[in-house]
Amino acid sequence: MGEINARTPENAWKCSNCGYGLQAPTPPAACPSCGKRCEFLNVTCYTPDCAETGADPRLKPAK
Ligand SMILES: [Zn+2]
């Protein structure tokens, strides 16, 4: 996979089932990690706090 530029306008998503995180314009239909059609939570962070990862660590998927 290509490198992720922190300044790209992509959204950060986290699988509500396994917690797998990825960055893409839209969430995938099926989770690449657990292979299920999970609900992806938008964890995109727009504050400087988490500019390094692009995702807000305070936003956790519901278990
Ligand atoms: Zn998953």
N, CA, C, O and the ligand as a Tripos MOL2 file, in Angstrom:
@<TRIPOS>MOLECULE
protein
  253   251    64     0     0
PROTEIN
NO_CHARGES

@<TRIPOS>ATOM
      1 N           0.8440   -1.1890    0.0000 N.3       1 MET1
      2 CA          0.0000    0.0000    0.0000 C.3       1 MET1
      3 C           0.8810    1.2420    0.0000 C.2       1 MET1
      4 O           2.0240    1.2000    0.4560 O.2       1 MET1
      5 N           0.3640    2.3110   -0.4970 N.am      2 GLY2
      6 CA          1.1200    3.5520   -0.5390 C.3       2 GLY2
      7 C           1.2060    4.1850    0.8350 C.2       2 GLY2
      8 O           0.4980    3.8140    1.7720 O.2       2 GLY2
      9 N           2.0780    5.1290    0.9150 N.am      3 GLU3
     10 CA          2.2190    5.8220    2.1870 C.3       3 GLU3
     11 C           1.0520    6.7970    2.3740 C.2       3 GLU3
     12 O           0.4600    7.2980    1.4180 O.2       3 GLU3
     13 N           0.7680    7.0290    3.6030 N.am      4 ILE4
     14 CA         -0.3560    7.9130    3.8960 C.3       4 ILE4
     15 C           0.1450    9.3150    4.2250 C.2       4 ILE4
     16 O           0.9010    9.5240    5.1730 O.2       4 ILE4
     17 N          -0.2890   10.2370    3.4340 N.am      5 ASN5
     18 CA          0.0680   11.6270    3.6860 C.3       5 ASN5
     19 C          -0.9470   12.2040    4.6650 C.2       5 ASN5
     20 O          -2.1530   12.1630    4.4250 O.2       5 ASN5
     21 N          -0.4460   12.7370    5.7610 N.am      6 ALA6
     22 CA         -1.3370   13.2270    6.8120 C.3       6 ALA6
     23 C          -2.1910   14.3950    6.3350 C.2       6 ALA6
     24 O          -3.1900   14.7420    6.9670 O.2       6 ALA6
     25 N          -1.8010   14.9910    5.2350 N.am      7 ARG7
     26 CA         -2.5430   16.1610    4.7900 C.3       7 ARG7
     27 C          -3.5670   15.8360    3.7150 C.2       7 ARG7
     28 O          -4.2350   16.7290    3.1940 O.2       7 ARG7
     29 N          -3.6860   14.5830    3.3920 N.am      8 THR8
     30 CA         -4.7010   14.2170    2.4130 C.3       8 THR8
     31 C          -6.0770   14.3680    3.0350 C.2       8 THR8
     32 O          -6.2250   14.1870    4.2430 O.2       8 THR8
     33 N          -7.0760   14.6920    2.2480 N.am      9 PRO9
     34 CA         -8.4210   14.9230    2.7680 C.3       9 PRO9
     35 C          -9.1950   13.6340    3.0240 C.2       9 PRO9
     36 O         -10.4220   13.6520    3.1210 O.2       9 PRO9
     37 N          -8.4890   12.5300    3.1330 N.am     10 GLU10
     38 CA         -9.2080   11.2790    3.3470 C.3      10 GLU10
     39 C          -9.7270   11.1890    4.7710 C.2      10 GLU10
     40 O          -9.2120   11.8330    5.6850 O.2      10 GLU10
     41 N         -10.7400   10.3910    4.9330 N.am     11 ASN11
     42 CA        -11.3160   10.2000    6.2510 C.3      11 ASN11
     43 C         -10.6970    8.9870    6.9180 C.2      11 ASN11
     44 O         -10.2280    8.0600    6.2580 O.2      11 ASN11
     45 N         -10.7050    9.0150    8.2200 N.am     12 ALA12
     46 CA        -10.2150    7.8640    8.9700 C.3      12 ALA12
     47 C         -11.4190    7.0560    9.4400 C.2      12 ALA12
     48 O         -12.4050    7.6060    9.9310 O.2      12 ALA12
     49 N         -11.3150    5.7490    9.2800 N.am     13 TRP13
     50 CA        -12.4190    4.8700    9.6520 C.3      13 TRP13
     51 C         -11.9250    3.7940   10.5830 C.2      13 TRP13
     52 O         -10.7670    3.3790   10.5260 O.2      13 TRP13
     53 N         -12.8090    3.3530   11.4330 N.am     14 LYS14
     54 CA        -12.4510    2.2730   12.3400 C.3      14 LYS14
     55 C         -13.5740    1.2520   12.3610 C.2      14 LYS14
     56 O         -14.7480    1.5840   12.5270 O.2      14 LYS14
     57 N         -13.1770    0.0100   12.1880 N.am     15 CYS15
     58 CA        -14.1600   -1.0700   12.1800 C.3      15 CYS15
     59 C         -14.7890   -1.2040   13.5660 C.2      15 CYS15
     60 O         -14.0900   -1.2830   14.5760 O.2      15 CYS15
     61 N         -16.1290   -1.2290   13.5950 N.am     16 SER16
     62 CA        -16.8160   -1.3190   14.8840 C.3      16 SER16
     63 C         -16.7520   -2.7330   15.4380 C.2      16 SER16
     64 O         -17.1010   -2.9700   16.5950 O.2      16 SER16
     65 N         -16.3100   -3.6650   14.6160 N.am     17 ASN17
     66 CA        -16.2590   -5.0540   15.0590 C.3      17 ASN17
     67 C         -14.8960   -5.4390   15.6260 C.2      17 ASN17
     68 O         -14.7970   -6.0010   16.7170 O.2      17 ASN17
     69 N         -13.8480   -5.1270   14.8650 N.am     18 CYS18
     70 CA        -12.5150   -5.5480   15.3080 C.3      18 CYS18
     71 C         -11.5970   -4.3760   15.6250 C.2      18 CYS18
     72 O         -10.5020   -4.5650   16.1560 O.2      18 CYS18
     73 N         -12.0420   -3.1680   15.3000 N.am     19 GLY19
     74 CA        -11.2210   -2.0100   15.6210 C.3      19 GLY19
     75 C         -10.1660   -1.6900   14.5820 C.2      19 GLY19
     76 O          -9.3230   -0.8190   14.7940 O.2      19 GLY19
     77 N         -10.2090   -2.3900   13.4660 N.am     20 TYR20
     78 CA         -9.2510   -2.1360   12.3950 C.3      20 TYR20
     79 C          -9.4320   -0.7140   11.8750 C.2      20 TYR20
     80 O         -10.5530   -0.2690   11.6310 O.2      20 TYR20
     81 N          -8.3370   -0.0190   11.7110 N.am     21 GLY21
     82 CA         -8.4230    1.3530   11.2470 C.3      21 GLY21
     83 C          -7.8260    1.5190    9.8690 C.2      21 GLY21
     84 O          -6.8440    0.8630    9.5240 O.2      21 GLY21
     85 N          -8.4170    2.3910    9.0900 N.am     22 LEU22
     86 CA         -7.8670    2.6750    7.7690 C.3      22 LEU22
     87 C          -8.2690    4.0740    7.3610 C.2      22 LEU22
     88 O          -9.1460    4.6920    7.9650 O.2      22 LEU22
     89 N          -7.6090    4.5620    6.3200 N.am     23 GLN23
     90 CA         -7.9470    5.8850    5.8230 C.3      23 GLN23
     91 C          -8.3480    5.7740    4.3720 C.2      23 GLN23
     92 O          -7.6150    5.2220    3.5520 O.2      23 GLN23
     93 N          -9.5180    6.3020    4.0610 N.am     24 ALA24
     94 CA        -10.0540    6.2550    2.7090 C.3      24 ALA24
     95 C         -11.1540    7.2980    2.5930 C.2      24 ALA24
     96 O         -11.7070    7.7290    3.6050 O.2      24 ALA24
     97 N         -11.4760    7.7100    1.3730 N.am     25 PRO25
     98 CA        -12.5630    8.6760    1.1990 C.3      25 PRO25
     99 C         -13.8860    8.1460    1.7440 C.2      25 PRO25
    100 O         -14.6640    8.8910    2.3400 O.2      25 PRO25
    101 N         -14.1300    6.8740    1.5380 N.am     26 THR26
    102 CA        -15.3490    6.2470    2.0420 C.3      26 THR26
    103 C         -14.9890    4.9000    2.6590 C.2      26 THR26
    104 O         -13.9950    4.2900    2.2640 O.2      26 THR26
    105 N         -15.7680    4.4350    3.6060 N.am     27 PRO27
    106 CA        -15.4610    3.1510    4.2390 C.3      27 PRO27
    107 C         -15.6920    2.0010    3.2730 C.2      27 PRO27
    108 O         -16.5780    2.0760    2.4230 O.2      27 PRO27
    109 N         -14.9060    0.9390    3.3920 N.am     28 PRO28
    110 CA        -15.0630   -0.2140    2.5080 C.3      28 PRO28
    111 C         -16.3360   -0.9900    2.8360 C.2      28 PRO28
    112 O         -16.8580   -0.9030    3.9480 O.2      28 PRO28
    113 N         -16.8250   -1.7430    1.8660 N.am     29 ALA29
    114 CA        -18.0470   -2.5200    2.0880 C.3      29 ALA29
    115 C         -17.7970   -3.6090    3.1180 C.2      29 ALA29
    116 O         -18.6370   -3.8840    3.9750 O.2      29 ALA29
    117 N         -16.6240   -4.2230    3.0160 N.am     30 ALA30
    118 CA        -16.2790   -5.2680    3.9690 C.3      30 ALA30
    119 C         -14.9600   -4.9280    4.6270 C.2      30 ALA30
    120 O         -14.0590   -4.3750    3.9960 O.2      30 ALA30
    121 N         -14.8570   -5.2610    5.8870 N.am     31 CYS31
    122 CA        -13.6370   -4.9670    6.6220 C.3      31 CYS31
    123 C         -12.4800   -5.8230    6.1150 C.2      31 CYS31
    124 O         -12.6100   -7.0450    6.0500 O.2      31 CYS31
    125 N         -11.3490   -5.2120    5.7540 N.am     32 PRO32
    126 CA        -10.1800   -5.9480    5.2690 C.3      32 PRO32
    127 C          -9.5760   -6.8250    6.3580 C.2      32 PRO32
    128 O          -8.8510   -7.7740    6.0570 O.2      32 PRO32
    129 N          -9.8600   -6.5260    7.5890 N.am     33 SER33
    130 CA         -9.2530   -7.2590    8.6860 C.3      33 SER33
    131 C         -10.0980   -8.4530    9.1130 C.2      33 SER33
    132 O          -9.6180   -9.5870    9.1170 O.2      33 SER33
    133 N         -11.3450   -8.2030    9.4700 N.am     34 CYS34
    134 CA        -12.1710   -9.3100    9.9520 C.3      34 CYS34
    135 C         -13.0620   -9.8790    8.8530 C.2      34 CYS34
    136 O         -13.7110  -10.9070    9.0460 O.2      34 CYS34
    137 N         -13.0900   -9.2140    7.7070 N.am     35 GLY35
    138 CA        -13.8070   -9.7630    6.5640 C.3      35 GLY35
    139 C         -15.3170   -9.6710    6.6390 C.2      35 GLY35
    140 O         -16.0190  -10.2330    5.7980 O.2      35 GLY35
    141 N         -15.8180   -8.9770    7.6290 N.am     36 LYS36
    142 CA        -17.2620   -8.8600    7.7660 C.3      36 LYS36
    143 C         -17.7390   -7.5030    7.2810 C.2      36 LYS36
    144 O         -16.9590   -6.5630    7.1280 O.2      36 LYS36
    145 N         -19.0110   -7.4290    7.0490 N.am     37 ARG37
    146 CA        -19.5670   -6.1530    6.6110 C.3      37 ARG37
    147 C         -19.8860   -5.3390    7.8490 C.2      37 ARG37
    148 O         -21.0320   -5.2270    8.2830 O.2      37 ARG37
    149 N         -18.8370   -4.7860    8.3870 N.am     38 CYS38
    150 CA        -18.9720   -4.0640    9.6440 C.3      38 CYS38
    151 C         -19.4260   -2.6390    9.4080 C.2      38 CYS38
    152 O         -19.3620   -2.0970    8.3050 O.2      38 CYS38
    153 N         -19.8770   -2.0760   10.4820 N.am     39 GLU39
    154 CA        -20.1490   -0.6470   10.4430 C.3      39 GLU39
    155 C         -18.8360    0.0620   10.7220 C.2      39 GLU39
    156 O         -18.1590   -0.2310   11.7080 O.2      39 GLU39
    157 N         -18.4830    0.9860    9.8580 N.am     40 PHE40
    158 CA        -17.2500    1.7310   10.0560 C.3      40 PHE40
    159 C         -17.5540    3.0790   10.6920 C.2      40 PHE40
    160 O         -18.4060    3.8370   10.2280 O.2      40 PHE40
    161 N         -16.8450    3.3440   11.7460 N.am     41 LEU41
    162 CA        -17.0340    4.6040   12.4410 C.3      41 LEU41
    163 C         -16.0580    5.6330   11.8970 C.2      41 LEU41
    164 O         -14.8780    5.3480   11.6920 O.2      41 LEU41
    165 N         -16.5590    6.8060   11.6740 N.am     42 ASN42
    166 CA        -15.7060    7.8740   11.1910 C.3      42 ASN42
    167 C         -14.9400    8.4530   12.3670 C.2      42 ASN42
    168 O         -15.5130    9.1060   13.2390 O.2      42 ASN42
    169 N         -13.6430    8.2050   12.3810 N.am     43 VAL43
    170 CA        -12.8100    8.7000   13.4860 C.3      43 VAL43
    171 C         -11.8520    9.7800   13.0010 C.2      43 VAL43
    172 O         -10.8220   10.0490   13.6190 O.2      43 VAL43
    173 N         -12.2150   10.3830   11.8910 N.am     44 THR44
    174 CA        -11.3720   11.4300   11.3510 C.3      44 THR44
    175 C         -11.2100   12.5560   12.3660 C.2      44 THR44
    176 O         -12.1760   13.0390   12.9570 O.2      44 THR44
    177 N          -9.9820   12.9460   12.5410 N.am     45 CYS45
    178 CA         -9.7100   14.0120   13.4960 C.3      45 CYS45
    179 C          -9.2500   15.2620   12.7490 C.2      45 CYS45
    180 O          -8.3740   15.2030   11.8850 O.2      45 CYS45
    181 N          -9.8360   16.3500   13.0860 N.am     46 TYR46
    182 CA         -9.4890   17.5930   12.4030 C.3      46 TYR46
    183 C          -8.7600   18.5750   13.3140 C.2      46 TYR46
    184 O          -8.5180   19.7230   12.9400 O.2      46 TYR46
    185 N          -8.4230   18.1200   14.4850 N.am     47 THR47
    186 CA         -7.7210   19.0080   15.3970 C.3      47 THR47
    187 C          -6.2320   18.6870   15.3680 C.2      47 THR47
    188 O          -5.8530   17.5730   15.0070 O.2      47 THR47
    189 N          -5.3900   19.6280   15.7360 N.am     48 PRO48
    190 CA         -3.9350   19.4140   15.7280 C.3      48 PRO48
    191 C          -3.5050   18.3260   16.7110 C.2      48 PRO48
    192 O          -2.4010   17.7910   16.6050 O.2      48 PRO48
    193 N          -4.3660   18.0030   17.6540 N.am     49 ASP49
    194 CA         -4.0450   16.9920   18.6570 C.3      49 ASP49
    195 C          -3.5700   15.6870   18.0340 C.2      49 ASP49
    196 O          -2.5810   15.0900   18.4590 O.2      49 ASP49
    197 N          -4.3020   15.2700   17.0210 N.am     50 CYS50
    198 CA         -4.0170   13.9590   16.4440 C.3      50 CYS50
    199 C          -3.6690   14.0860   14.9650 C.2      50 CYS50
    200 O          -4.0000   13.2160   14.1580 O.2      50 CYS50
    201 N          -3.0110   15.1590   14.6290 N.am     51 ALA51
    202 CA         -2.6410   15.3770   13.2360 C.3      51 ALA51
    203 C          -1.6620   14.3270   12.7400 C.2      51 ALA51
    204 O          -1.5520   14.0830   11.5390 O.2      51 ALA51
    205 N          -0.9570   13.7140   13.6680 N.am     52 GLU52
    206 CA          0.0410   12.7230   13.2700 C.3      52 GLU52
    207 C          -0.5920   11.4840   12.6620 C.2      52 GLU52
    208 O          -0.0760   10.9200   11.6970 O.2      52 GLU52
    209 N          -1.7000   11.0710   13.2270 N.am     53 THR53
    210 CA         -2.3320    9.8560   12.7390 C.3      53 THR53
    211 C          -3.5500   10.1490   11.8800 C.2      53 THR53
    212 O          -3.9300    9.3340   11.0400 O.2      53 THR53
    213 N          -4.1660   11.3120   12.0860 N.am     54 GLY54
    214 CA         -5.3670   11.6420   11.3380 C.3      54 GLY54
    215 C          -6.6200   11.0610   11.9630 C.2      54 GLY54
    216 O          -7.7350   11.3370   11.5170 O.2      54 GLY54
    217 N          -6.4300   10.2520   13.0020 N.am     55 ALA55
    218 CA         -7.5820    9.6560   13.6610 C.3      55 ALA55
    219 C          -7.5800   10.0600   15.1290 C.2      55 ALA55
    220 O          -6.5260   10.1690   15.7560 O.2      55 ALA55
    221 N          -8.7480   10.2760   15.6560 N.am     56 ASP56
    222 CA         -8.8550   10.6890   17.0370 C.3      56 ASP56
    223 C          -8.8460    9.4680   17.9520 C.2      56 ASP56
    224 O          -9.7790    8.6660   17.9090 O.2      56 ASP56
    225 N          -7.8160    9.3110   18.7760 N.am     57 PRO57
    226 CA         -7.7130    8.1260   19.6350 C.3      57 PRO57
    227 C          -8.8100    8.0790   20.6890 C.2      57 PRO57
    228 O          -9.0440    7.0380   21.3020 O.2      57 PRO57
    229 N          -9.4820    9.2100   20.8990 N.am     58 ARG58
    230 CA        -10.5430    9.2230   21.9000 C.3      58 ARG58
    231 C         -11.8210    8.5900   21.3760 C.2      58 ARG58
    232 O         -12.7190    8.2330   22.1390 O.2      58 ARG58
    233 N         -11.8820    8.4610   20.0530 N.am     59 LEU59
    234 CA        -13.0620    7.8550   19.4730 C.3      59 LEU59
    235 C         -12.8310    6.3620   19.3300 C.2      59 LEU59
    236 O         -12.0110    5.9180   18.5260 O.2      59 LEU59
    237 N         -13.5550    5.6090   20.1080 N.am     60 LYS60
    238 CA        -13.3730    4.1560   20.0980 C.3      60 LYS60
    239 C         -14.6260    3.5020   19.5080 C.2      60 LYS60
    240 O         -15.7430    3.9890   19.6810 O.2      60 LYS60
    241 N         -14.4120    2.4090   18.8220 N.am     61 PRO61
    242 CA        -15.5650    1.6870   18.2810 C.3      61 PRO61
    243 C         -16.3690    1.0430   19.3970 C.2      61 PRO61
    244 O         -15.8150    0.5970   20.4020 O.2      61 PRO61
    245 N         -17.6580    1.0020   19.2120 N.am     62 ALA62
    246 CA        -18.5070    0.3390   20.1980 C.3      62 ALA62
    247 C         -18.2370   -1.1530   20.1590 C.2      62 ALA62
    248 O         -18.1340   -1.7420   19.0830 O.2      62 ALA62
    249 N         -18.1270   -1.7540   21.3030 N.am     63 LYS63
    250 CA        -17.7600   -3.1650   21.3250 C.3      63 LYS63
    251 C         -18.9860   -4.0510   21.2520 C.2      63 LYS63
    252 O         -18.8640   -5.2750   21.2600 O.2      63 LYS63
    253 ZN        -13.3140   -5.5340   11.1750 Zn       64 ZN64
@<TRIPOS>BOND
     1     1     2 1
     2     2     3 1
     3     3     4 2
     4     3     5 am
     5     5     6 1
     6     6     7 1
     7     7     8 2
     8     7     9 am
     9     9    10 1
    10    10    11 1
    11    11    12 2
    12    11    13 am
    13    13    14 1
    14    14    15 1
    15    15    16 2
    16    15    17 am
    17    17    18 1
    18    18    19 1
    19    19    20 2
    20    19    21 am
    21    21    22 1
    22    22    23 1
    23    23    24 2
    24    23    25 am
    25    25    26 1
    26    26    27 1
    27    27    28 2
    28    27    29 am
    29    29    30 1
    30    30    31 1
    31    31    32 2
    32    31    33 am
    33    33    34 1
    34    34    35 1
    35    35    36 2
    36    35    37 am
    37    37    38 1
    38    38    39 1
    39    39    40 2
    40    39    41 am
    41    41    42 1
    42    42    43 1
    43    43    44 2
    44    43    45 am
    45    45    46 1
    46    46    47 1
    47    47    48 2
    48    47    49 am
    49    49    50 1
    50    50    51 1
    51    51    52 2
    52    51    53 am
    53    53    54 1
    54    54    55 1
    55    55    56 2
    56    55    57 am
    57    57    58 1
    58    58    59 1
    59    59    60 2
    60    59    61 am
    61    61    62 1
    62    62    63 1
    63    63    64 2
    64    63    65 am
    65    65    66 1
    66    66    67 1
    67    67    68 2
    68    67    69 am
    69    69    70 1
    70    70    71 1
    71    71    72 2
    72    71    73 am
    73    73    74 1
    74    74    75 1
    75    75    76 2
    76    75    77 am
    77    77    78 1
    78    78    79 1
    79    79    80 2
    80    79    81 am
    81    81    82 1
    82    82    83 1
    83    83    84 2
    84    83    85 am
    85    85    86 1
    86    86    87 1
    87    87    88 2
    88    87    89 am
    89    89    90 1
    90    90    91 1
    91    91    92 2
    92    91    93 am
    93    93    94 1
    94    94    95 1
    95    95    96 2
    96    95    97 am
    97    97    98 1
    98    98    99 1
    99    99   100 2
   100    99   101 am
   101   101   102 1
   102   102   103 1
   103   103   104 2
   104   103   105 am
   105   105   106 1
   106   106   107 1
   107   107   108 2
   108   107   109 am
   109   109   110 1
   110   110   111 1
   111   111   112 2
   112   111   113 am
   113   113   114 1
   114   114   115 1
   115   115   116 2
   116   115   117 am
   117   117   118 1
   118   118   119 1
   119   119   120 2
   120   119   121 am
   121   121   122 1
   122   122   123 1
   123   123   124 2
   124   123   125 am
   125   125   126 1
   126   126   127 1
   127   127   128 2
   128   127   129 am
   129   129   130 1
   130   130   131 1
   131   131   132 2
   132   131   133 am
   133   133   134 1
   134   134   135 1
   135   135   136 2
   136   135   137 am
   137   137   138 1
   138   138   139 1
   139   139   140 2
   140   139   141 am
   141   141   142 1
   142   142   143 1
   143   143   144 2
   144   143   145 am
   145   145   146 1
   146   146   147 1
   147   147   148 2
   148   147   149 am
   149   149   150 1
   150   150   151 1
   151   151   152 2
   152   151   153 am
   153   153   154 1
   154   154   155 1
   155   155   156 2
   156   155   157 am
   157   157   158 1
   158   158   159 1
   159   159   160 2
   160   159   161 am
   161   161   162 1
   162   162   163 1
   163   163   164 2
   164   163   165 am
   165   165   166 1
   166   166   167 1
   167   167   168 2
   168   167   169 am
   169   169   170 1
   170   170   171 1
   171   171   172 2
   172   171   173 am
   173   173   174 1
   174   174   175 1
   175   175   176 2
   176   175   177 am
   177   177   178 1
   178   178   179 1
   179   179   180 2
   180   179   181 am
   181   181   182 1
   182   182   183 1
   183   183   184 2
   184   183   185 am
   185   185   186 1
   186   186   187 1
   187   187   188 2
   188   187   189 am
   189   189   190 1
   190   190   191 1
   191   191   192 2
   192   191   193 am
   193   193   194 1
   194   194   195 1
   195   195   196 2
   196   195   197 am
   197   197   198 1
   198   198   199 1
   199   199   200 2
   200   199   201 am
   201   201   202 1
   202   202   203 1
   203   203   204 2
   204   203   205 am
   205   205   206 1
   206   206   207 1
   207   207   208 2
   208   207   209 am
   209   209   210 1
   210   210   211 1
   211   211   212 2
   212   211   213 am
   213   213   214 1
   214   214   215 1
   215   215   216 2
   216   215   217 am
   217   217   218 1
   218   218   219 1
   219   219   220 2
   220   219   221 am
   221   221   222 1
   222   222   223 1
   223   223   224 2
   224   223   225 am
   225   225   226 1
   226   226   227 1
   227   227   228 2
   228   227   229 am
   229   229   230 1
   230   230   231 1
   231   231   232 2
   232   231   233 am
   233   233   234 1
   234   234   235 1
   235   235   236 2
   236   235   237 am
   237   237   238 1
   238   238   239 1
   239   239   240 2
   240   239   241 am
   241   241   242 1
   242   242   243 1
   243   243   244 2
   244   243   245 am
   245   245   246 1
   246   246   247 1
   247   247   248 2
   248   247   249 am
   249   249   250 1
   250   250   251 1
   251   251   252 2
@<TRIPOS>SUBSTRUCTURE
     1 MET1         2 RESIDUE 1 A MET
     2 GLY2         6 RESIDUE 1 A GLY
     3 GLU3        10 RESIDUE 1 A GLU
     4 ILE4        14 RESIDUE 1 A ILE
     5 ASN5        18 RESIDUE 1 A ASN
     6 ALA6        22 RESIDUE 1 A ALA
     7 ARG7        26 RESIDUE 1 A ARG
     8 THR8        30 RESIDUE 1 A THR
     9 PRO9        34 RESIDUE 1 A PRO
    10 GLU10       38 RESIDUE 1 A GLU
    11 ASN11       42 RESIDUE 1 A ASN
    12 ALA12       46 RESIDUE 1 A ALA
    13 TRP13       50 RESIDUE 1 A TRP
    14 LYS14       54 RESIDUE 1 A LYS
    15 CYS15       58 RESIDUE 1 A CYS
    16 SER16       62 RESIDUE 1 A SER
    17 ASN17       66 RESIDUE 1 A ASN
    18 CYS18       70 RESIDUE 1 A CYS
    19 GLY19       74 RESIDUE 1 A GLY
    20 TYR20       78 RESIDUE 1 A TYR
    21 GLY21       82 RESIDUE 1 A GLY
    22 LEU22       86 RESIDUE 1 A LEU
    23 GLN23       90 RESIDUE 1 A GLN
    24 ALA24       94 RESIDUE 1 A ALA
    25 PRO25       98 RESIDUE 1 A PRO
    26 THR26      102 RESIDUE 1 A THR
    27 PRO27      106 RESIDUE 1 A PRO
    28 PRO28      110 RESIDUE 1 A PRO
    29 ALA29      114 RESIDUE 1 A ALA
    30 ALA30      118 RESIDUE 1 A ALA
    31 CYS31      122 RESIDUE 1 A CYS
    32 PRO32      126 RESIDUE 1 A PRO
    33 SER33      130 RESIDUE 1 A SER
    34 CYS34      134 RESIDUE 1 A CYS
    35 GLY35      138 RESIDUE 1 A GLY
    36 LYS36      142 RESIDUE 1 A LYS
    37 ARG37      146 RESIDUE 1 A ARG
    38 CYS38      150 RESIDUE 1 A CYS
    39 GLU39      154 RESIDUE 1 A GLU
    40 PHE40      158 RESIDUE 1 A PHE
    41 LEU41      162 RESIDUE 1 A LEU
    42 ASN42      166 RESIDUE 1 A ASN
    43 VAL43      170 RESIDUE 1 A VAL
    44 THR44      174 RESIDUE 1 A THR
    45 CYS45      178 RESIDUE 1 A CYS
    46 TYR46      182 RESIDUE 1 A TYR
    47 THR47      186 RESIDUE 1 A THR
    48 PRO48      190 RESIDUE 1 A PRO
    49 ASP49      194 RESIDUE 1 A ASP
    50 CYS50      198 RESIDUE 1 A CYS
    51 ALA51      202 RESIDUE 1 A ALA
    52 GLU52      206 RESIDUE 1 A GLU
    53 THR53      210 RESIDUE 1 A THR
    54 GLY54      214 RESIDUE 1 A GLY
    55 ALA55      218 RESIDUE 1 A ALA
    56 ASP56      222 RESIDUE 1 A ASP
    57 PRO57      226 RESIDUE 1 A PRO
    58 ARG58      230 RESIDUE 1 A ARG
    59 LEU59      234 RESIDUE 1 A LEU
    60 LYS60      238 RESIDUE 1 A LYS
    61 PRO61      242 RESIDUE 1 A PRO
    62 ALA62      246 RESIDUE 1 A ALA
    63 LYS63      250 RESIDUE 1 A LYS
    64 ZN64       253 GROUP 0 **** ****
